[in-house]
């Protein structure tokens, strides 16, 4: 069974930084697009950033310039470095693995809470 386990969330003051990690197991990690999504209370889940197997990245406008997504295929881990955090970044952050070719499969982690205090 595929597992995605997020870590690195917590409470930080506005202007601070956090690095989220998501470790995957039981998948061929290197061939998946990995993404970070977030969901704030009462709001739909939204894409924060994604990175393809080839290393192409995509960011939500709300985090562009403040966040960096990266992956370490040797460690089956994707990271999200978030800087200059704002209270509106407060949400549960989820990791997602998505197949790029063939049949579509999506796998989600359980999420990690990020709280930014003003």
JOVENQUI-V72180 format. One record per backbone hydrogen bond with DSSP energy under -1.0 kcal/mol. NH is the residue of the N-H (numbers start at 1). CO is the residue of the C=O. E is the energy in kcal/mol with one decimal. If there is no record, write none. Layout:
# JOVENQUI-V72180
nh:NH co:CO e:E
nh:NH co:CO e:E
This chain:
# JOVENQUI-V72180
nh:3 co:25 e:-1.9
nh:5 co:23 e:-2.4
nh:7 co:21 e:-2.3
nh:12 co:115 e:-2.6
nh:14 co:117 e:-2.6
nh:15 co:85 e:-3.1
nh:16 co:13 e:-2.3
nh:18 co:82 e:-2.2
nh:20 co:80 e:-2.8
nh:21 co:7 e:-2.7
nh:22 co:78 e:-1.9
nh:23 co:5 e:-2.3
nh:24 co:76 e:-3.1
nh:25 co:3 e:-2.2
nh:29 co:27 e:-1.8
nh:31 co:28 e:-2.0
nh:32 co:29 e:-1.8
nh:33 co:98 e:-2.7
nh:34 co:51 e:-2.6
nh:35 co:96 e:-2.8
nh:36 co:49 e:-3.3
nh:37 co:94 e:-2.9
nh:38 co:46 e:-2.4
nh:39 co:92 e:-2.2
nh:43 co:40 e:-2.3
nh:46 co:38 e:-2.7
nh:48 co:36 e:-3.1
nh:49 co:36 e:-1.7
nh:50 co:58 e:-2.2
nh:51 co:34 e:-2.9
nh:52 co:56 e:-2.6
nh:55 co:52 e:-1.4
nh:58 co:50 e:-2.0
nh:60 co:48 e:-2.6
nh:63 co:60 e:-1.5
nh:64 co:60 e:-1.2
nh:66 co:63 e:-2.4
nh:67 co:63 e:-1.3
nh:68 co:81 e:-2.3
nh:70 co:79 e:-1.7
nh:72 co:77 e:-3.0
nh:75 co:72 e:-1.1
nh:77 co:72 e:-1.8
nh:78 co:22 e:-2.1
nh:79 co:70 e:-3.2
nh:80 co:20 e:-2.2
nh:81 co:68 e:-3.0
nh:82 co:18 e:-3.3
nh:83 co:66 e:-2.9
nh:85 co:16 e:-2.4
nh:89 co:86 e:-2.3
nh:90 co:87 e:-1.8
nh:91 co:114 e:-2.0
nh:92 co:39 e:-2.2
nh:93 co:112 e:-3.1
nh:94 co:37 e:-2.9
nh:96 co:35 e:-2.5
nh:97 co:107 e:-2.5
nh:98 co:33 e:-2.6
nh:99 co:105 e:-2.0
nh:107 co:97 e:-2.4
nh:109 co:95 e:-2.2
nh:112 co:93 e:-2.0
nh:114 co:91 e:-2.8
nh:115 co:10 e:-2.8
nh:117 co:12 e:-2.4
